[in-house]
Amino acid sequence: MKAKHGNAIVDFWKISKNYDEDWIIEGFKSKKIYWQKNNSDLLCVPQAWSTAVGKLGEYLVYKDKEYLIIPNKTFSKEYVPLEN
């Protein structure tokens, strides 16, 4: 799905066990995103200095070839989902 963030259009996914968008599938294949081994309800995104973790129901945003975990509160304040 797409959302507007400032002047940019980004891809987003409300983290769940269901996904079919190419950018998400590619993220899993390239290991840029993965489910945590000990808790499969947590999505991990390696960052430069650590690993960001998102829970089911939070958001994964793909912007400028980078994956970002966005908490619900921040997403609802800063992102505007676009109609398909």
C-alpha positions as CSV (number, residue, x, y, z in Angstrom):
1,M,0.0,0.0,0.0
2,K,1.0,3.6,-0.5
3,A,1.0,6.6,1.9
4,K,2.0,10.2,1.8
5,H,4.7,11.3,4.2
6,G,5.4,15.0,3.8
7,N,6.0,15.4,0.1
8,A,7.1,11.8,-0.4
9,I,5.0,8.8,-1.4
10,V,6.1,5.6,0.5
11,D,5.1,2.0,0.6
12,F,3.8,0.7,3.9
13,W,2.6,-2.5,5.4
14,K,0.6,-3.0,8.7
15,I,2.8,-5.8,10.1
16,S,0.9,-9.1,10.0
17,K,1.5,-12.7,8.9
18,N,-0.2,-11.9,5.6
19,Y,1.7,-10.1,2.8
20,D,1.9,-10.3,-0.9
21,E,3.6,-7.1,-2.1
22,D,6.8,-7.5,-4.0
23,W,8.9,-5.1,-1.8
24,I,8.0,-7.1,1.3
25,I,8.8,-10.4,-0.3
26,E,12.1,-9.0,-1.5
27,G,12.9,-7.8,2.0
28,F,12.5,-11.2,3.4
29,K,14.4,-12.9,0.6
30,S,17.3,-10.4,1.0
31,K,17.2,-10.7,4.8
32,K,16.7,-7.0,5.2
33,I,13.6,-7.9,7.2
34,Y,13.0,-11.2,9.1
35,W,10.8,-12.6,11.9
36,Q,12.6,-13.0,15.3
37,K,13.6,-16.6,16.0
38,N,12.3,-16.7,19.6
39,N,9.1,-14.7,18.9
40,S,7.6,-15.0,15.4
41,D,5.3,-12.0,16.2
42,L,8.2,-9.6,16.1
43,L,9.6,-8.3,12.8
44,C,13.3,-7.3,12.8
45,V,14.9,-4.7,10.6
46,P,18.7,-4.5,10.9
47,Q,20.0,-0.9,11.2
48,A,23.5,0.6,11.1
49,W,23.9,0.4,14.9
50,S,21.2,-2.0,16.1
51,T,18.1,-3.9,15.0
52,A,14.7,-2.2,15.0
53,V,11.8,-4.4,16.1
54,G,8.2,-4.1,15.1
55,K,5.2,-5.9,16.7
56,L,2.2,-7.2,14.8
57,G,-0.1,-4.2,14.1
58,E,2.7,-1.7,13.8
59,Y,4.0,-0.4,10.5
60,L,6.8,-1.2,8.1
61,V,7.6,1.6,5.7
62,Y,9.8,1.3,2.6
63,K,11.3,4.7,1.7
64,D,14.4,5.4,-0.4
65,K,15.3,1.7,-0.5
66,E,15.3,1.6,3.3
67,Y,13.0,-0.4,5.7
68,L,11.7,1.5,8.7
69,I,9.6,0.4,11.7
70,I,7.0,3.0,12.5
71,P,4.9,2.9,15.7
72,N,1.1,3.3,15.4
73,K,1.0,6.7,17.0
74,T,3.7,8.1,14.7
75,F,2.1,6.5,11.6
76,S,-1.3,8.0,12.3
77,K,0.1,11.5,12.9
78,E,2.7,11.7,10.0
79,Y,1.4,9.3,7.3
80,V,-1.7,9.6,5.1
81,P,-2.7,6.3,3.4
82,L,-3.6,6.7,-0.3
83,E,-6.6,5.0,-2.0
84,N,-5.6,2.2,-4.4
